[in-house]
Amino acid sequence: IAPINWLRISALGVIWGAAFMSTTVALEGTGPLSLVAVRLCLGAIFLLTLNLSRGKSVPSMRGAGTLWVFIFGMALLSNAVPFALLSWGQQFVASGFAGVCMAVVPLFTLPLAHFLVKGERMTWRRVVGFGLGTVGVFVLIGPGAFASTGANFEVLARLACIGAAACYAMGSICTRLSPQTDLLELAAATLTVAALIFTPYALYSDGWPTWPEGRSLWALSYLGLLPTGIAQI
């Protein structure tokens, strides 16, 4: 792997890793549904603006019905649903637990890819690599991630975080099976569809959100622009 790609992977690790802590901070000033809606909208606006500056927008719908089916699937499985599950779950569990759940995404991805993605065989080398990586995450985050918070919905919240990991795994399979197209156009379309699906639901359930202040505002802005928007590049 070229050194620049190691830098990209490291940058993604930092950006996405900090998302769990930022979600916990953002929830101090806004509800979980409003958080997801704002996050999706900020990310979609960023990517649409970036594509317009490139003279592009989103993939054409003409003759691309199959592609848009995958876009719809990715919008739900890689964005709207897991964002909502994590935002709700992190009201009752430690952000470290959510991070550990994301570390086991390969546990769901490996068998799915083995059967659904050509050339992605579940070899012993990959299974061992996954196991070592997961143990490493447990060691780095520490046992505190699994400590009980005593919250009423803690068990359901833990299941929500695990469900989010399963959604990300299925979303990654959708991404691999999607017809080829410009990747930034694909990302912009996916986030836009997710925002259009989720925002009306959030407004209906929570009403017009109260704009957070202080560090909650900074955390929400971070979630929308970096892990949801810039990381797509």
QUIMO-V992210 format. One record per residue. N is the residue number from 1. RES is the residue in one letter. SS is DSSP state (H for helix, E for strand, C for the rest). OMEGA is omega as a letter, one per 40 degrees, with the letter a starting at -180 (* if undefined). NEAR is the number of other C-alpha atoms within 10 Angstrom. Layout:
n=[N	N]
res=[RES	RES]
ss=[SS	SS]
omega=[OMEGA	OMEGA]
near=[NEAR	NEAR]
This chain:
n=[1	2	3	4	5	6	7	8	9	10	11	12	13	14	15	16	17	18	19	20	21	22	23	24	25	26	27	28	29	30	31	32	33	34	35	36	37	38	39	40	41	42	43	44	45	46	47	48	49	50	51	52	53	54	55	56	57	58	59	60	61	62	63	64	65	66	67	68	69	70	71	72	73	74	75	76	77	78	79	80	81	82	83	84	85	86	87	88	89	90	91	92	93	94	95	96	97	98	99	100	101	102	103	104	105	106	107	108	109	110	111	112	113	114	115	116	117	118	119	120	121	122	123	124	125	126	127	128	129	130	131	132	133	134	135	136	137	138	139	140	141	142	143	144	145	146	147	148	149	150	151	152	153	154	155	156	157	158	159	160	161	162	163	164	165	166	167	168	169	170	171	172	173	174	175	176	177	178	179	180	181	182	183	184	185	186	187	188	189	190	191	192	193	194	195	196	197	198	199	200	201	202	203	204	205	206	207	208	209	210	211	212	213	214	215	216	217	218	219	220	221	222	223	224	225	226	227	228	229	230	231	232	233]
res=[I	A	P	I	N	W	L	R	I	S	A	L	G	V	I	W	G	A	A	F	M	S	T	T	V	A	L	E	G	T	G	P	L	S	L	V	A	V	R	L	C	L	G	A	I	F	L	L	T	L	N	L	S	R	G	K	S	V	P	S	M	R	G	A	G	T	L	W	V	F	I	F	G	M	A	L	L	S	N	A	V	P	F	A	L	L	S	W	G	Q	Q	F	V	A	S	G	F	A	G	V	C	M	A	V	V	P	L	F	T	L	P	L	A	H	F	L	V	K	G	E	R	M	T	W	R	R	V	V	G	F	G	L	G	T	V	G	V	F	V	L	I	G	P	G	A	F	A	S	T	G	A	N	F	E	V	L	A	R	L	A	C	I	G	A	A	A	C	Y	A	M	G	S	I	C	T	R	L	S	P	Q	T	D	L	L	E	L	A	A	A	T	L	T	V	A	A	L	I	F	T	P	Y	A	L	Y	S	D	G	W	P	T	W	P	E	G	R	S	L	W	A	L	S	Y	L	G	L	L	P	T	G	I	A	Q	I]
ss=[C	C	H	H	H	H	H	H	H	H	H	H	H	H	H	H	H	H	H	H	H	H	H	H	H	H	C	C	C	C	C	H	H	H	H	H	H	H	H	H	H	H	H	H	H	H	H	H	H	H	H	H	H	C	C	C	C	C	C	C	C	C	C	C	H	H	H	H	H	H	H	H	H	H	H	H	H	H	H	H	H	H	H	H	H	H	H	H	H	C	C	C	C	C	H	H	H	H	H	H	H	H	H	C	H	H	H	H	H	H	H	H	H	H	H	H	C	C	C	C	C	C	C	H	H	H	H	H	H	H	H	H	H	H	H	H	H	H	H	H	H	C	H	H	H	H	C	C	C	C	C	C	C	H	H	H	H	H	H	H	H	H	H	H	H	H	H	H	H	H	H	H	H	H	H	H	H	C	C	C	C	C	H	H	H	H	H	H	H	H	H	H	H	H	H	H	H	H	H	H	H	H	H	H	H	H	C	C	C	C	C	C	C	H	H	H	H	H	H	H	H	H	H	H	H	H	H	C	C	H	H	H	C]
omega=[a	a	a	i	i	i	i	i	i	i	i	i	i	a	a	i	i	a	a	i	a	i	i	i	a	a	i	a	a	i	a	a	i	i	a	a	a	i	i	a	i	i	i	i	i	a	i	i	i	a	i	i	i	a	a	i	i	i	i	i	a	i	a	a	a	i	a	i	i	i	i	i	i	i	a	a	a	a	a	a	a	i	a	a	a	a	i	a	a	i	a	i	i	i	i	i	i	i	i	i	i	i	a	i	i	i	i	a	a	a	i	a	a	a	a	a	a	i	i	a	i	a	i	a	a	i	i	i	i	a	i	i	a	i	i	i	i	a	a	a	i	a	a	a	a	i	a	i	a	a	a	a	a	a	i	i	i	i	i	i	i	i	i	i	i	i	i	i	i	i	i	i	i	a	a	a	a	i	a	i	i	a	i	i	i	a	i	i	a	a	i	i	i	i	i	i	a	a	i	i	i	i	i	a	a	a	a	a	i	a	a	i	i	a	i	i	i	i	i	i	i	a	a	a	a	a	a	a	a	a	a	a	*]
near=[5	6	8	9	10	11	11	13	12	11	13	17	14	12	18	18	17	18	22	22	17	20	25	24	19	26	22	16	20	20	18	24	25	25	26	31	25	21	26	30	22	24	27	26	18	19	27	23	15	19	16	12	10	9	8	14	19	20	19	12	10	6	8	11	11	11	19	20	13	20	28	19	20	29	25	23	24	27	25	27	20	23	25	20	23	27	27	23	27	25	19	20	26	21	23	22	24	26	22	22	21	23	18	20	22	21	17	15	20	21	14	18	21	14	12	15	15	10	9	13	15	15	11	9	9	13	14	11	11	18	14	11	15	20	13	13	17	18	10	10	14	14	11	11	17	16	12	12	12	10	11	9	13	18	14	14	22	22	15	22	27	23	18	28	29	23	25	25	24	20	23	19	20	21	18	14	15	18	13	10	11	11	13	19	19	24	25	26	24	26	31	24	23	27	26	17	16	24	20	13	15	20	14	9	11	15	12	10	16	11	12	18	14	9	14	20	18	14	23	27	18	21	27	24	20	20	20	24	25	15	15	15	10]
